[in-house]
Amino acid sequence: MKKIPLSRVFINDEVREAALRALNSGSYILSKECEAFEEELADYIGTKYAVLCSSWTAGGFLLHRAMGLKQGDEILVPSHTAFPTIEPMLHFGAKPVFIDIDETYCLDVDLLEASITPRTVGILPVHLYGHPANLDRVFEVARKHALWVIEDCAQAHGARFKAKRVGSLGLAGVFSFFPSKNLTVMAAASQRTTPPSQPISACCGITAGSRNTFMRLSVITTDSMKSRQPSGVWSCAMLTA
């Protein structure tokens, strides 16, 4: 029986040199390498900001915290996804409402409205296997019911929905760099980015050190979060997010 590896990480001399450069620098937390990566990824995605954090789960958690997610809130998510998509919301007592998928393996947008209740606050589409969810219908439903939209871009680095890259369209977006993802840093990591059309309400990055956890929080504006407009505020994966 042929074994299929979980991931095939691309490594060449440039990658090796970059890793050694980071190790030899003596700066292992919030270093210049991280800042350069944030800037380059934000430019690639087409957002104003990108903020590194330790994992998708950490990024999602900080996003929900900044958004004021609370006990009893409901979020529409596809039934076919990895557990980190819903794990952060559970910490706040929010409830994932699972929506079946269509032939693209993304959520079936025709089933969204039937699952909305007075407690529904948002939609969390997952772009999967490099394929974007049908965001036109997602945003149409979100606008109609005053819901926010966060994009899960963990497995869709570089994917486009029409003219824009995923992670630049919703209220927020989160990417992952786990070894099995489309783009990896050979460890668990995440980044959040912010579209240029609106500043983010809060941009939080978290990086875990050997003994301490460091958090950066820069509050820019809260207006867009209060209005829940799905016009594009964050994209996360590092908490890019």
Beta strands, then each sheet from edge to edge (+ up, - down):
strand 1: 49-53
strand 2: 74-78
strand 3: 95-99
strand 4: 120-123
strand 5: 148-152
strand 6: 160-161
strand 7: 164-165
strand 8: 172-176
strand 9: 190-194
strand 10: 202-208
strand 11: 213-219
sheet 1: 1+ 9- 8+ 5+ 4+ 2+ 3+
sheet 2: 6+ 7-
sheet 3: 10+ 11-
end
